[in-house]
Amino acid sequence: MKDETSQYKLHFLKQLFHSIWQIIAVGGGAPIGKEAAPREIGALFAGPIGKICILSMKDRIFLLACGAGAGLSAVYQVPLTSAFFVFETLGITLSIKRFVLVGLTTYVSTYIAGLVISDHALYQLPAITWSLKEVWIVPLLLLFLTPLAWLFGRLSKKVSSNKIKDQRILLTLPSVFLFLVGLASYFPHLLGNGRMMAQEIINGSDGKTVLLMFFLKAVVVLIILWAGAYGGTLTPSFALGMAGAALLAMILGLDSQSSILLLGSVCFLSVTLRAPWSATGLVIGFTGLGLDSLPYLLVTAFLAYGFAKVLDRFPWASILCKMSKNKVVR
């Protein structure tokens, strides 16, 4: 989508093989999200369709975005959220016509994929009753989780842009997977895209286990992206948000209620995705929550998003440089 002027040509079969191997890797236990490959495949097939229909370059770009949204919608069965995702994260200008077309694409893909993919909630939660009494913990969650999510998002982008792509990958990627196997012998919930880890936290885990899973999950995701693996950070961010919320609840001496865990997950997702509407929709779609949860999740998502934008404008680089210079002088 970024190469609008140069019209960069992908090798169709090579890219398809690359995306399929991502799915195989996640199925084999890679600790990254499975949503990147379906988005790539959806966009990949949209390219030739745009050429066959002799569309303008502007319309081809829009078709690529529709294909990416269709891939996300199919794999997670979240059609409306996927429509928001297209406009929030792919830079497509919003209009009524485009929203209808994107929605048509995502809903059709969801229906077709639903023939083989279950539309049941990914996570099994106990009954949740939302109350204004729980709002007091939102500011604490924002102060505790938003900087962590912001740091994880920055690091994941950094390692992805500097990932190993040359012959060293033959050494780094198997080594990192062996490291993951060693960790998984003690913490099997680190395997996969984070679904098993999040469900374990929902079921109830002690503070030490949650702390280790939070730290180790973030580390293995970053290391494996640096080592050359491709994949998403959507479901890992969901799990990390739950783990962070559980840690805060334990620090405050509270029970890890499902409502607190979900507020943590939407906070973390909103910051890493930079898409509060999509983050809210994903949490609702993953857990099968009712519309009564929408105000709580949406407000938390937008507050976290705004806090992350404040952190973006903060002159971290100059502060670190001054600190390093002061240490050298001393």
C-alpha positions as CSV (number, residue, x, y, z in Angstrom):
1,M,0.0,0.0,0.0
2,K,2.9,2.4,0.6
3,D,4.4,1.8,-2.8
4,E,1.7,3.6,-4.7
5,T,4.0,5.4,-7.1
6,S,6.6,2.7,-7.7
7,Q,4.0,0.0,-8.0
8,Y,6.2,-2.6,-6.4
9,K,5.5,-6.1,-7.7
10,L,5.2,-9.0,-5.3
11,H,6.0,-12.5,-6.4
12,F,2.6,-14.0,-5.8
13,L,3.7,-17.6,-5.0
14,K,6.7,-16.5,-2.9
15,Q,4.5,-14.3,-0.8
16,L,1.8,-16.9,-0.5
17,F,4.4,-19.5,0.7
18,H,5.8,-16.9,3.2
19,S,2.3,-16.3,4.7
20,I,1.5,-20.0,4.9
21,W,4.7,-20.6,6.8
22,Q,3.7,-18.0,9.3
23,I,0.5,-20.0,10.0
24,I,2.5,-23.2,10.3
25,A,4.9,-21.5,12.8
26,V,2.2,-20.2,15.0
27,G,0.5,-23.5,14.9
28,G,3.8,-25.1,16.0
29,G,4.0,-22.8,19.0
30,A,5.6,-19.5,17.8
31,P,4.6,-16.9,20.5
32,I,3.3,-14.4,18.0
33,G,-0.2,-13.6,16.6
34,K,-1.8,-15.5,13.7
35,E,-3.6,-12.6,12.3
36,A,-0.8,-11.2,10.1
37,A,-0.8,-14.0,7.6
38,P,-4.5,-13.9,6.8
39,R,-4.3,-10.1,6.3
40,E,-1.3,-10.6,4.0
41,I,-3.1,-13.3,2.0
42,G,-6.3,-11.2,1.7
43,A,-4.3,-8.2,0.4
44,L,-2.2,-10.5,-1.8
45,F,-5.3,-11.8,-3.7
46,A,-6.7,-8.3,-3.9
47,G,-3.8,-7.1,-6.1
48,P,-4.5,-9.3,-9.1
49,I,-8.2,-8.7,-8.8
50,G,-7.6,-4.9,-9.0
51,K,-5.5,-5.4,-12.1
52,I,-8.0,-7.7,-13.8
53,C,-10.8,-5.1,-13.2
54,I,-8.5,-2.4,-14.5
55,L,-9.0,-0.2,-11.4
56,S,-7.1,3.0,-10.8
57,M,-4.1,2.9,-8.5
58,K,-6.2,4.7,-5.8
59,D,-8.9,2.0,-6.0
60,R,-6.3,-0.8,-6.0
61,I,-4.9,0.6,-2.8
62,F,-8.4,0.6,-1.3
63,L,-9.0,-3.0,-2.5
64,L,-5.8,-4.1,-0.8
65,A,-7.1,-2.6,2.4
66,C,-10.4,-4.5,2.0
67,G,-8.5,-7.7,1.4
68,A,-6.5,-7.2,4.6
69,G,-9.7,-6.5,6.5
70,A,-11.3,-9.6,5.1
71,G,-8.4,-11.7,6.3
72,L,-8.6,-10.4,9.8
73,S,-12.4,-10.7,9.9
74,A,-12.3,-14.3,8.7
75,V,-9.7,-15.6,11.1
76,Y,-11.3,-14.0,14.2
77,Q,-14.9,-13.7,13.1
78,V,-15.1,-10.0,13.9
79,P,-16.6,-8.3,10.8
80,L,-17.5,-4.9,12.3
81,T,-14.2,-4.6,14.2
82,S,-12.3,-5.4,11.0
83,A,-14.0,-2.6,9.2
84,F,-12.9,-0.2,12.0
85,F,-9.4,-1.7,11.7
86,V,-9.1,-0.9,8.0
87,F,-9.7,2.8,8.6
88,E,-7.9,3.2,11.9
89,T,-4.6,1.3,11.1
90,L,-4.3,1.3,7.3
91,G,-4.7,5.0,6.7
92,I,-7.8,4.8,4.5
93,T,-9.9,7.9,4.4
94,L,-13.3,7.3,5.9
95,S,-16.5,7.9,3.9
96,I,-19.9,6.4,4.0
97,K,-19.4,4.7,0.6
98,R,-16.1,3.2,1.7
99,F,-17.4,2.1,5.0
100,V,-20.2,0.2,3.3
101,L,-17.9,-1.5,0.9
102,V,-15.4,-2.5,3.6
103,G,-18.3,-3.7,5.7
104,L,-19.6,-5.8,2.9
105,T,-16.2,-7.4,2.4
106,T,-15.7,-8.2,6.0
107,Y,-19.2,-9.6,6.6
108,V,-19.0,-11.8,3.5
109,S,-15.6,-13.1,4.5
110,T,-16.8,-13.8,8.0
111,Y,-19.8,-15.7,6.7
112,I,-17.7,-17.8,4.3
113,A,-15.0,-18.5,6.9
114,G,-17.8,-19.4,9.4
115,L,-18.5,-22.5,7.5
116,V,-15.3,-24.0,8.9
117,I,-14.4,-21.6,11.8
118,S,-16.4,-21.5,15.0
119,D,-18.0,-18.2,15.9
120,H,-17.9,-18.9,19.6
121,A,-15.9,-16.6,21.9
122,L,-12.2,-17.4,22.0
123,Y,-12.1,-17.0,25.8
124,Q,-14.3,-18.5,28.4
125,L,-15.2,-15.9,31.1
126,P,-17.4,-16.1,34.2
127,A,-20.5,-13.9,34.2
128,I,-19.5,-10.2,34.4
129,T,-21.6,-7.4,36.0
130,W,-20.3,-4.0,35.1
131,S,-20.7,-1.2,37.7
132,L,-19.6,2.4,38.1
133,K,-18.0,1.3,41.4
134,E,-15.2,-0.3,39.3
135,V,-14.4,2.9,37.5
136,W,-11.9,4.0,40.2
137,I,-9.4,1.5,39.0
138,V,-9.3,2.8,35.4
139,P,-6.8,5.7,36.2
140,L,-4.5,3.2,38.0
141,L,-4.6,0.8,35.1
142,L,-3.8,3.6,32.7
143,L,-0.9,4.8,34.7
144,F,0.5,1.3,35.2
145,L,-0.2,-0.3,31.8
146,T,0.0,2.4,29.2
147,P,3.7,3.1,29.6
148,L,4.4,-0.7,29.5
149,A,2.2,-1.1,26.4
150,W,3.8,2.0,24.8
151,L,7.3,0.6,25.5
152,F,6.3,-2.9,24.1
153,G,4.8,-1.3,21.0
154,R,7.9,0.8,20.4
155,L,10.3,-2.2,20.9
156,S,8.2,-4.5,18.7
157,K,8.3,-2.0,15.8
158,K,12.0,-1.5,16.4
159,V,12.9,-5.2,16.3
160,S,10.6,-5.8,13.3
161,S,12.2,-3.1,11.3
162,N,15.7,-4.4,12.1
163,K,14.9,-8.1,12.0
164,I,17.4,-10.5,10.6
165,K,16.7,-11.3,6.9
166,D,20.0,-12.6,5.6
167,Q,21.7,-16.0,6.0
168,R,22.1,-15.5,9.7
169,I,18.4,-16.4,10.1
170,L,19.4,-20.1,9.6
171,L,21.2,-19.8,13.0
172,T,19.2,-17.2,14.9
173,L,15.7,-18.5,14.3
174,P,16.3,-22.2,15.3
175,S,18.3,-20.9,18.3
176,V,15.4,-18.7,19.5
177,F,12.9,-21.6,19.0
178,L,15.2,-23.9,21.1
179,F,15.3,-21.2,23.8
180,L,11.5,-21.0,23.6
181,V,11.3,-24.8,24.0
182,G,13.4,-24.6,27.1
183,L,11.2,-21.9,28.6
184,A,8.0,-23.8,27.6
185,S,9.1,-26.9,29.6
186,Y,8.5,-24.7,32.7
187,F,5.9,-22.3,31.3
188,P,3.9,-24.1,28.5
189,H,1.5,-21.1,28.3
190,L,4.2,-19.1,26.5
191,L,3.6,-21.2,23.4
192,G,1.2,-20.0,20.8
193,N,-0.3,-16.6,20.2
194,G,-1.2,-15.8,23.8
195,R,-4.7,-17.4,24.0
196,M,-3.5,-20.2,26.4
197,M,-1.8,-17.6,28.6
198,A,-4.8,-15.3,28.7
199,Q,-7.1,-18.2,29.6
200,E,-4.8,-19.4,32.4
201,I,-4.9,-15.9,33.9
202,I,-8.7,-15.8,33.6
203,N,-8.9,-19.2,35.4
204,G,-6.6,-17.8,38.2
205,S,-2.9,-17.9,38.7
206,D,-0.6,-16.9,41.5
207,G,1.3,-13.6,41.4
208,K,4.7,-15.1,40.8
209,T,3.5,-17.1,37.8
210,V,1.6,-14.0,36.3
211,L,4.7,-11.8,36.7
212,L,7.0,-14.4,35.0
213,M,4.5,-15.0,32.2
214,F,4.1,-11.2,31.6
215,F,7.9,-10.6,31.4
216,L,8.8,-13.8,29.5
217,K,5.9,-13.4,27.0
218,A,7.1,-9.9,26.1
219,V,10.7,-11.1,25.8
220,V,10.0,-14.1,23.6
221,V,7.8,-12.1,21.3
222,L,10.5,-9.4,20.8
223,I,13.3,-11.9,20.4
224,I,11.5,-14.1,17.9
225,L,10.6,-11.0,15.8
226,W,14.2,-9.9,15.9
227,A,15.4,-13.4,14.9
228,G,13.5,-13.3,11.7
229,A,10.0,-14.6,12.4
230,Y,7.0,-12.8,11.0
231,G,3.6,-12.5,12.8
232,G,1.3,-10.2,14.6
233,T,1.3,-8.8,18.1
234,L,-2.5,-8.5,18.5
235,T,-3.3,-11.5,20.6
236,P,0.0,-11.3,22.5
237,S,-0.9,-7.8,23.4
238,F,-4.4,-9.0,24.6
239,A,-2.7,-11.5,26.9
240,L,-0.1,-9.1,28.2
241,G,-2.8,-6.6,29.0
242,M,-4.6,-9.2,31.1
243,A,-1.4,-10.2,32.8
244,G,-0.6,-6.6,33.6
245,A,-4.1,-6.0,35.0
246,A,-3.8,-9.1,37.1
247,L,-0.5,-7.9,38.5
248,L,-1.9,-4.5,39.4
249,A,-4.9,-6.2,41.1
250,M,-2.6,-8.3,43.2
251,I,-0.5,-5.3,44.2
252,L,-3.6,-3.5,45.3
253,G,-4.8,-6.6,47.2
254,L,-7.8,-7.1,44.9
255,D,-9.2,-10.2,43.3
256,S,-8.4,-10.5,39.6
257,Q,-12.0,-9.9,38.5
258,S,-12.7,-10.5,34.8
259,S,-13.8,-6.9,34.4
260,I,-10.4,-5.7,35.5
261,L,-8.6,-8.1,33.3
262,L,-10.7,-7.0,30.3
263,L,-10.0,-3.3,31.0
264,G,-6.3,-4.1,31.1
265,S,-6.5,-6.0,27.8
266,V,-8.3,-3.1,26.0
267,C,-5.8,-0.6,27.4
268,F,-2.8,-2.6,26.2
269,L,-4.4,-3.3,22.8
270,S,-5.4,0.3,22.2
271,V,-1.8,1.5,22.7
272,T,-0.1,-1.2,20.7
273,L,-2.6,-1.1,17.8
274,R,-3.1,2.7,18.1
275,A,-6.7,2.0,17.3
276,P,-9.2,2.4,20.2
277,W,-12.3,1.4,18.3
278,S,-10.6,-1.7,16.9
279,A,-9.2,-2.6,20.3
280,T,-12.6,-2.3,21.9
281,G,-14.3,-4.4,19.2
282,L,-11.6,-7.1,19.4
283,V,-12.0,-7.5,23.2
284,I,-15.8,-7.8,22.8
285,G,-15.5,-10.2,19.9
286,F,-12.9,-12.4,21.6
287,T,-14.9,-12.7,24.8
288,G,-18.5,-12.5,23.6
289,L,-19.4,-9.6,25.9
290,G,-22.7,-7.7,25.6
291,L,-23.1,-4.1,24.7
292,D,-23.3,-3.1,28.4
293,S,-19.5,-3.5,28.5
294,L,-19.0,-1.0,25.6
295,P,-18.9,2.3,27.5
296,Y,-16.4,1.0,30.0
297,L,-14.1,-0.5,27.4
298,L,-14.4,2.3,25.0
299,V,-13.6,5.0,27.5
300,T,-10.6,3.1,28.8
301,A,-9.4,2.5,25.2
302,F,-9.6,6.2,24.2
303,L,-7.9,7.4,27.5
304,A,-5.1,4.9,26.9
305,Y,-4.7,6.0,23.3
306,G,-4.6,9.6,24.4
307,F,-2.0,8.9,27.1
308,A,0.1,7.0,24.5
309,K,0.1,10.1,22.2
310,V,1.3,12.2,25.1
311,L,4.2,9.7,25.7
312,D,5.0,10.0,21.9
313,R,5.5,13.7,22.2
314,F,7.7,13.5,25.3
315,P,11.4,14.1,24.4
316,W,12.7,10.8,25.7
317,A,15.7,10.8,23.4
318,S,17.0,14.2,24.6
319,I,16.5,13.2,28.2
320,L,18.4,10.0,27.8
321,C,21.2,11.8,26.0
322,K,21.5,14.4,28.9
323,M,21.5,11.6,31.4
324,S,24.3,9.7,29.6
325,K,26.3,12.9,29.3
326,N,26.0,13.7,33.0
327,K,27.2,10.2,33.8
328,V,30.2,10.6,31.5
329,V,31.0,14.0,33.2
330,R,30.8,12.4,36.7
